[in-house]
Amino acid sequence: MNVRQWSRDLAMGVRFAFTGGREGWVRLLLTGVGVGLGVALLLLTTAIPNALAARDDRADARWDLTEAWSDEKIPEARDDTLLIAGVPTTYHDTDVRGRELEPEGPKAPLPPGVAEFPAVGEMLVSPALEELLASDEGALLRERLPDRIVGTIGESGLIGPSELAFYRGGEGLSSHLDLGVVARVDGFGNPSTTSEPWDPVLLLLVLVVFVVLLMPVGVFIATAVRFGGERRDRRLAALRLIGSDSGMTRRIAAGEAFAGALLGLVLGAGFFLLGRQAAGSLEIYDISVYPGYLNPSPALAALVAVAVPAAAVLVTLFALRGVVIEPLGVVRTARPARRRLWWRLLLPVGGLALLVPMIGQGSENGEFNQYMVTGGVVLLLVGITALLPWVVETVVARLGSGAVSWQLAVRRLQVSSGSAARMVNGIAVAVAGAIALQMLFAGVEDEFTQMSRNDLTRAQMSVEVPSGVALGTVTGKFEATKGVDAVYAFGETYVGDTPGQDAERITEVTVGGCRALREVASLPSCRDGDVFAVSGGEWDEFTPELAKAGQKLWFDPDYGVEADSVAWTVPGDFKKGRSVEDPTGMKRGGFLITPGALPEEIDRLLGQKVYLGIDRSVPDAYEYVRNTAAAIDPYSDPLVWTSTERSGRFDSIRTGLLVGAACVLFLIGASLLVSQLEQLRERKKLLSALVAFGTRRRTLSLSVLWQTALPIVLGLALAVVVGLTLGTVLLKMTNVPLAVDWTGVLTMTGFGAAVVLAVTLLSLPPLLRLMRPEGLRTE
């Protein structure tokens, strides 16, 4: 067959699709909408890497505070330098990026998105922060950020439309240069282009996430191009009457599918543009993007544009291989040949064959072969689409008597089990992939999670306070803060046997009130003016040698020059104590000193930290603490303690999975609804005839429910088996002990069932309309 003949037949099919009257237009529209939803999600997926890269580029372009976080020598002040301090905060678990700016000359660099430096007492904010501060919800944050808003930060200075950020004017920042919170810069941008290598297990997670999220989309597109197949085949029988052979008829049918795919590409592009525009107003799991970020890769977009129509043609030709279209009708009423199982098993077996050789690898045993991982997961998930029709056919063939609605549903499934299986394929693939991913995430989570030593029964927040602020003042302000139950304030420094960097024996010093000191040591008795030497500290080596009455020591926290050191003599009446775990889970050693026994000049050498017990029954207790901390020190950033600390990359991958899963679930729900409506439309006359003969609408409604529920149950059962198998292999590949997350399995299965239930309920109103006797009319 030459290319010209193929082109002519395909073109004829395209023409039939657009000129086939109302029935043809409805089928074309259903196919176009179905394919369009899939194409939109594919375009969105191809745009996600560009969106993430755009966010990273924006973050790199505004990079600052480099010198404050490094050991490099601070540059001299010039007319083109800028002093910048980090003043971030958190509000209701949302990070607020904050910077304080003090230009040192007329040529000082402006941050991206800023047209003019704010003066002292003025503030530039992001649009999202401006809206929050103007609302009642942001009242407590407004107390923390009292500066007058004089403008907004431009898009080039933000990583997303929902980002909360501000720049405010500062003064006297040079006095904080040596404290690590202020930097002197002559430009913005991240000079480092290198990044740490990815952990092989994290790369495996990324690969599996992409495959699992994209596979249901591909399955749905393949299903959408077959909408209205039975009516189309009956129409094609008329072509045999005017002389077309079976091959030509199939090519014309492929042309109709090709037309639906082309319309789907157009609609998909439209859906994508609408979705991209709406993305600017959405925030999913703290991720927001500007519409301009979502630009699909040209190569990937071209691949989608070519692959979708080609797949439509191939799927249609494959579907018609077992259908005999004759001049007098379509041979479907005869008992179809029983589906064979052996070749359907080759797909999952082939997938396992690709994955098994990588069992035992992981972070310590080398990287995974990306092509084998992708191919193995794809074959296993595609195996569901091959096995499910056989499972449905085998099971429904053995079902028999029951209520009238049950018999109607079973008979319909026995006649067209393939159509029922196609409708469920997408959700079965999605659930299987989700179960496998849930097992993989649960299995490897411990590798990227560290248990915190913090004792959350004693404290839930910590705040660093600058030296020079009296501990009593700090304690009083936090004790007066709403929602604070307990305050443990400590000053921390070191003493050595000689001043400066030459000290050979060094031990730590903790300063605090008696109540606070009892949180770090077991003390015989305590009153202001006491000094204690404690034993049992984790890093304590020299306390027994230094804790001698009359011993002369030097306070020198930074091990600087001798002129900065302060001499101190160990008092003769010091007491002894035994170290216990402090709120951070550590055991301190060295000296414990009450404020009354501390020389006045030592205050400036103390690094101070406050641990706070929070009454969680008080609404916004954390915000009250942050407001108090900001009043004491505008550069403080209170920490909320958690029981675990997890890798940022691991959390990013999990967030990406949740965002993608939300999109896929929406697509699955939409696809099932379109498929259900298409099947009901094809059975319009049959339903009307049954109602005309006296069949109750309740019976027909239940039959539709059974027709949906049976394939779904079988599909979810197969999905659980395949998902558990894939999850087990992936866990073995990462060298992680096998454990089934049954909660996750049941949750994913429940999500799938909930989507089907929602689709069934939404299809009931059109079903009731189709059951009217007027549906028997024909022209």
N, C-alpha and C positions, 0 to 999 in steps of 0.2 A: 504494500500500500504506500503510495507516494505521499509526500508532504502536502501537495496541492489538494488531494482528495480529503485528507484529514482536516485541512483548514476549511474546506468548503462545508464538510459535515458539521464541524464544530460551529462555524458561523451560522449554519441553518438552525442548530440547537439554540444558539444565542437569540436568534430572531424569534423562534417559537416562544422562548421564555418571556420576551417583552411584548409579544403580540398574541399571547394565548388566552386573552379574555380575562375575566375576573378570577377564575380559578388559577390561571397561570400567574397572574399578578400577585395573588395572595401567597402562593407558594414561593414566588421569587422574593417577596418581602420577608416572609418568615426565614428563608435561607439567608437573605442579606443581613437581617438583624442578628441572627445567630452567629454567622461568620463575622459580622462587624464587631460584636462583643468580644469574640476571641481575638480578632486583629487588634482591637483597642488595647487589650491587656498585653498582647505581645509587644506592641509598640511602647507601652508603658514600661515593660520589662527591659526592652533595649535602651530605654531612656534613663533607667535608674543609675547605671554606672556613670553616665555623663552628669546626672544630677548630684551624685555623691562627689564626683571630681570637682564640680563647680563649687560645692560647699567647702571642700578642702582648699580650693584655690582662694576663695574669699577669706577663709581663716588664715591661710599663709600670708595673704596680702596685708593683713592688719596685725601680723605677729609683732609683739613688743616684749618688753621686760627681759630681753635676752641677757643683758649684763647682770640684772638682779638675781638671776638664777644660775649664774656661772661664776667661775673663779677668775675670769678675765679682769684685767685692770680697768677701773672706771675711767672713761675718757674725760678730758678737760672740757669745761664749759666753753662754748663758742656761740656765735650769733645764729648758728644753724642747728643748735641742739635743743632738745626738749626733755624735760623731766616728766616722767610718767610713773604713776603708782597704781598698783592693782587694788581695787576696792570692790571685789565681787561680793555678792550676798546670795541668799536663797530665800525664796518666798513660796510657802505652801509646796515644798518639794520641787520647785522649779528654779533653776539657776538663773541668776541675773548677772550679766557681765558688766562690770563697772571699771572705769578708769578715771584717774584724776590727772589733769594736765597742767603743766606750768612751763610755758615757752621761755627760753633763755635769750632769745634774740628775734629779730624780725624775720629771719629766714628759717625759723623752726618748722619742721615738717608737720603737716596736717594729717591726721589719721584718715584713712579711706572713708568717704561718706560724710566728712565734716568740712564745711566751707569756711568756718571762722572759729577761733578758739573761744570757749565760754569764759567769762570773767569769774572771779571768785564769787560764790553765791549763786551762780547760774549753772544750768545743766542742759545738755542736749540729750534727747532720749529717742529710742526707737518708737515707731508708731504703736506697736503692741504695748510697750511700757507706758506710753502716754495715755492710751485708752484705759489701762489698768489703774494707773494713778488717779485718773479722773472719776473712777467708779467707786461705789461703796465697798466693793470687794478689796480694793487696794488701800484702804484707810490706814492699816497698820504699816504698810510699806511706805506710805507717804510720810509718816512720822520719821522713818529712817532716812528718807531722801527729801529733806525739806527745801532743797535748792529750787530757785525759780526756773521753770522750763522756758527756754528762749528759742527753741527750734528742735527739729527732728534729724536723726541720722539718716543719710541717704542709703539707697539700696546697696551701693557698692561697699558699704561698711557693715553689712549684716549678712549672716549666712542663711537667713530665712525670714519670712514675713512675721512669724510668731515669736521671733527671738526677743527676749527682754534684755536691753542693753542701755547704757548711758555713759556720757562723758561729762565731767564737771570740772570747773575751774579750781585750781589749787594754788597754794602759796607756802613757802618755807619747806618745800619737798627736799631740798638739798641736805637738810639735817637728818634725813632718813636714808641717805644713799648707802650707808654702811650696814643697814639692817636687813637688806635683802628684799625689801618691798618696793623700792624705788629704783628706776633705771634712768640713765641718761642716753638718749638715742638721737641719731641724726637722720633716721629714716625708718620706714616700716617694711616688713617683709621677712619671711623665714629664710635665712641664708642656707640652711641645711636642706639638701634635697635627698639625703639618704634616709632610708627607713629600715627598721629592724626586720629580719626575715620572718615570714609567717610560720607558725607552728604547723606541721603536717596535718595534725588532727583538725585544726581550724580550717585549713584548706579543704579537707574532706567535707567538713560541715558546709562550707560555702558551695561546693560542687553539688552535694546532695540536695541542699535547699533549692538551688536553681532548677535542678532536674525535676524535683518533686512539685515545684510550683508551676513549671511550664508543661509538664506532661498532661494534666487535666485540660489545659487550654487546647493542646493539639488534638486530644481525643474529642473534645467538644466540637471543634471545627470539622473534624472528619464526620461527626454525627450530623452536624447542621446541613452539610451539603446533600444529605440523603432525605431531608424533609420532603414529605409528599411523594415518597417513592412509589407507593401502590397506584395512586391516581396517574402519575407520570407514565408508569409502565402500561396502563390501560390505554392512555392516549397514543403511546408509541405503536400499539397494535394496529392503529389505523394507517400508520406509515407503511406497514407491510402490505396493506391492500393496494397501495399505489406503486408497489414495486421495489421498495427498499429491501436490501438483504439484512440479515441479523447484525452483521458487523457495522453497517451504516447506521442502523437503528441505535446501537449502543453508542456510537460516536455522537449521534444527535443528542442522546440523553446526556452524554458527557458535556456537550456544548451547553445544555440547559444548566447543568451544575456549574459550568465555567462562568456563565452569566451571573448566577447567584453569588459566586465567589468574587467576581468583579464588583458587583453591587456591595458586597460585604466589605471589600477593601475601601470603597468610597465612604460607606457608613462608618466603618472602623476608624478611618482617618477623622471623620467628623466627631465620633464619640471621643476619640483621643484628644482632639483639640478642646472639646467641651470639658473633658476631665482635667486636662492640663490647666485650663483657665480656673477651674474650681479648686485645683490643688493649692492655689495661693491663699485660700481661706480655710484650708484644712490643716489640722495638726494631729498626726497619728503617732502615739507613743513618743511624744516630745520631739518629733521630727516634722519640720515644715520646709517647704521649698518654694522658690519663686517660679512662676510658670515658665520663665525663660530658661530655667535649669533643665527642664524636661525636653531635651532635644534628642531624638533617637539617633543612634549612630547611622550615618548614611548607608554603610555597607550592610548592617543588620536590617535596616528598614527595607533596603532593596531585596534582601533575602526573603523577608516576609512577603513582599509584593510578588515575588516570583513563586515562592513555595506554596502559598495558599491556593492560587488557581491551579497550579500543577497537581497539588494534592486532591483538589476537587475532581479533576478529570480522572486521576488514578483510582480514587476511592469509588467513583461511580462505575468505572469499567470493572473493578474488582467485585462490586456488589452485584453486577448484572451477569456475572459469569455462570451462575446457577439458575438464571431465569430464562425461560423459553418464551419469547415474544412472537406469537404467530398472528396471521392476518385476522383470525377470528377471536383473538383474546390472548390473555397471559396465562400460561400454564402454572397456576399456583395452587389450584384446588386439589391436585393429586398429592398424595402423601410425600413430603420431601424426603430426600435421602438423609439418613441419620448422620449427624455431625461426627467426624472422627476426632479422637482425643490425642493420638500419638504426636501429630505435628504441632498441636497446641502446647504440649508439654515441652517442646524443644526450646521455646522462647525463655521460660523461667530457668530451665536447666542450663541454657547457654549463658544467661545472666549470672547464675551461680558459678559457672565455670570461669567467668572473667573475674569474679570477686574473690573466690577462694584462694588463689595464689598469693593474695596480699594479706592473708590472715596473719596476725602477729606483729604487723608493722605499726608505726606510730611515731611519737615524738622522739623515741630513743632508737628506733630501728629503721630509719630511712623514710623517704617520702613515698606517697602513693602515686601510682600511675594514673594520671587524670583521665586519660582516654579509656582505660579499663574500668575505672570507677564509673564514669559517665555511661559507657556502654552497658555495663552490668546492671546498673540501676534502671536504665531505660528498658532493657530487655525484660527485667522482672516485672516492671509496672505495665509494659505493653502486654506481657503474658496474661494480665488480668483481663484485658479486652478480648484476648483470644479464648480464654478459659470460660469466661462468664456466659457466653451464648450456649456452650455445651452444658454447663451446670444448670442453667435455667431450663433448657430443653429436657434434660434428663430428669429433673425434679418434677416439672409440671406434667410430664408424660405419665407419671405415677399417681397424680392427684385425681380424685374422682368425686364421689357424691358429696352433697352438702346443701346448703341453702341455695335458692335460685340465684342470688347475687354472686355466691361463690362459684356456682357452675358456669354462669356467664363469664366470669373473670378467668376461670381456668381454661375454658374452651377458647377464649380469645388468645390467651397466652400459648396454648398448644398450637394454634394456627399461625401465630406470628411471634414466636419467642425471640426471634432475632431483633425485632423492633424494640421489644421491652428491654432486652439486654443492652442495646445501644443507648437507650435513655439513661441507664444506670451506670454505664461505663465510666463516665467522667467523675462521678462522685465516688465510685469504688476506687479508682486510681488515686484520687485526692486523699481519701481516708487511709488507704494503705501507705502512701507516702508519709502522711502526717503521723501515723503510728510508728513507723520506722524512725522518723526524725525525733519523735518524743522519746523513744528508747535511747537513741544515740545521744541526745542532749542530756538526758538524765544520767546516762552512764559516764559521760566524760566531764560532767559538771564539776565533780570533785577535783579533777586535774586543774581546773581554772578557778577554783574557789578556795580561799583560805579562811579558816575559822579565826575570828578575832578573839584576842585574849581579854578584851574589855569586859568588865563585870557590869552587865546592864541592870543588875538588881540594886546596885549602889549609885550608879550615875548613868545618864543617858546623853549628856552633852559635855563638851569641853570647849574652853575659850582661852586663847593665849592673850595675855595682857602685857603691854610694854613695861619695861623697867621704869622705876621712878614713880609709879602709882602705888600708894600705900596699900598693903594687903587688906588692912581693916576697911579702908574705903571701898575696895573692890567687893569684899565680902558683904558689906552693908548694902551696896546697891543691888547686888544680885539677890540677897535675902528679901529685899523689898519688891522684887519683881514678881508679878502675878504668874502663878503656875510653877514656881520654884519651891521644891520641898527641902532640899539640902544643898549646901554650898561648901566645897572643900577647896580652899585657895592655897597654893603652894608657890614659894619662890625657889628657884633652882639655880645652883652654881657649883663650882668646884673649888677645892683648896689643894695646894701642893706644898711640898717641903722646901721649895725655893721659888722665887718669883720668876715669871717669864717662861720661856719654852724649855728651859733646862731642868724643870722639875722632873725628878725620877719617880717619886711616889705621889700619886694623886688619888683623891677620893671625892665623892659627891657630897653636896650639902643640900638639905631640904629645909626651907623656912616655912613656918606656918603656925597657926594657933593650935592649942591642945586638941580640940575636936578634930581638926584636919590631920594632925600628926598621928593620932590613934588609928587613922585609916591606913597608915603605912607601916606601923610598928606596934608591937606590944610593949607598953610602957608601965613602969611600976606606979608612978604618980606624975602629975604634970600641972605646972602653973606657969604663967608668963614669966620669962627670965631664965627658964631651964634650958640646959643643953644636954643632948643625948648622943651617945655613940652606939650605933646598932650593928649587930652582926647578922650574917645570913643573907646578905645581899647577893643578887645574881652576878654582878660584875665587880664585886667588892674584893679587893686583894690587899690593900694597904691600911685599912682602918685600924687593925690591932697595933700597927707600928706608929700611926700618927695620933691615935687617941691616948695621949699621955698628958697628964696635968703639967702645965707650963710650956708645952710644946709650941713653938712659934711656927705658924703656917701663913700662907698667902692666898687670899682670894684672887683668882685670876681666871674668869670663865673663858676668855678667848685666847688664853696662853699668849698674850701680847707682850709688850715691852715692860720692863720692870717698873717704869713710872706709872703704869696703869694698875699695878698690883696694890692690894691693901693688906697690911699685916694684921694677923689675929692670933691671940694666944689662947690655947685651950684652957678653960677655967679648971680650977682644982676640984670643984664640986659637981663636975659633969656626971650624969647618970648613964646607965646602960639599958639597952632595950634589944628586943628581938624582932627582926624584920618580918613583916607579913605582906601578902600580896596587896598592892594598892589597887585603885579602881581600874587601872589599865592591865592588871594581871601580872605585873612585874614586882619583884622584891628589891627594894632600895637598900643601899648600904650607906656607910659614911656617917655624917653628923646630921642630927635633927636639931634645929635651933628655933626657939620661940622668938617672936619679934622683940621682946624686951631684952634679949641677950645679944641682939645684933647691932654692930656699930652702924651709925647713921650713914656713913659713906658707902656702905655695902649695897644700899638700895639700888643704886644705878647699875650694879653688876648682876642683878638678879634677872633671870628669865622667869616670868611668872605665868602660871597656868591655873585655871579654875575648872573644877569638875562639878557638874550640876546634876542633882536629882530632880526629875521633872514629874509633876502631877499631870499625867496624860488625860485625866478627866476634864482638865481645863481647856476649853477651845483656844486654839492659837497660842498655846503655851510657848512653843518654839519661837514664834514671832516676837513675843514679848521679850524673850531672852536675847534675840538678835538685836532688838531695838536698844536694850540696855547696853549690850556689848558695843554697838555703834556709838552710843553716847560716851562710853569710856574711851574707846579707841576707834576712830573711823576706818582704820586699816584691818581691824579684826574680822575674822571669818569663822564664826562658831561652827563646830563640827557636831553633827548628830551621829551618835554611835549606832552601829549595826553589829549583828552577831557574825556576819560573814563579809568578806571582801572578795569581789569577783573581777576577773580580767575584763578590761574595757572592750577588747575585740570580741570576746565571747558574748558579752552583753549586746554589742552592736549586731552580731550575726543573729542572735535571738530576736532582737527588735526587728531586723529585716525580715525574718521569717514570719513574725506576727503581722507586720504590715502586708506582706505578700499573701499570707493566708487569708487575711480579711478580703483582699481583692479577689482571690480565687473563689472563696465561698460566695461572694456576690455573683461572680460569673456562673458558678454552678447552679445557684438558685435561679438566675435568669435563664440559663440554658434549659433547665428542667421545666420551667414554666412554658417557654417557647415550644419545647418538644411535646409537652402535654397538650397544649392548645392545638398543635399541628395534628396530633393523633385524634383528638376530639373532632376537629374539622373534617378529617377524612371519614369519620364514622357518623357524620351528621344525619344522613338518610337512614342508616340502620337504627340509630337512637330514636329518631322520629317515628319510624315504623313500629318499634317495640312499644313506644308510648301509645301510638294509635291503636295497638292491639290490646291495650289495657295494662301494660307493665307499669308498676308503680315507680314514680321518680326516686323514691327512697331506695328501691332495689337497684336501679341503675346507678345511683350515686355510690352505693356500697360496692357495686361491681367495679366501678372505676377506682375506688379506694383499694380494693383487693388487687386489681391489676397493677397498681403502683407499688403497693406494699410488698407483694411477693418477690418481684425482682430486686427490690431494695434490700430486703432481708437476706436474700441469697448473695447479692453483691457485697453487702457489708460483711457477711460471714467470710466470703472469699477474700475481701480486703483485710480482715483481721489476720487470716492465715498468712497471706503474702506479706503483710506489714510486719508481723512477728518474725517471719523468716528473714526478711531483709534487715530488720533491726538487729537480729541475732548475729547475722554475718558482719554487719557494720561494727558491732561491739567487739566481735572477735578480731576484726581487722585492726581496731585501735588498741587491742591488748588490754581491754577493760573487762572485769568480771561480769558475767552475764546476769542481768537482773531485768525482769519484766516490770515496767511501770504500768500496772493494771489500771491505776487511776487515769493515767494519760490515755490508755487504750479505750477505756469506757467513755472518757470525755470526747475523744475524737469520733468514736462511733455514734455517741449521742448527738454530736453536732451534725453529722451526716443525716441521722434520722430526723432531726429537727428541721433541717432544710427541706427534706422531702415532705414532711407534714405541712410546713408553711406553703409549699408549692401546691399541694393537694387542696388546701383550703382556698387558695387564690383561684384555682381552676374550677371551683364549684359554681360560681355565678355564670361563667360562660357555658358550663355544662347544662345548667337549667334552661338557658336560652335555646341551646341546640336541641333540647328534647321537646320542643313545640311541634305540633302536627304540621305547621307550615313548612317545616323542613322537607316534607315530601314533594313539594312543588318543584317542577323542573321546566326548563324552556326548550 
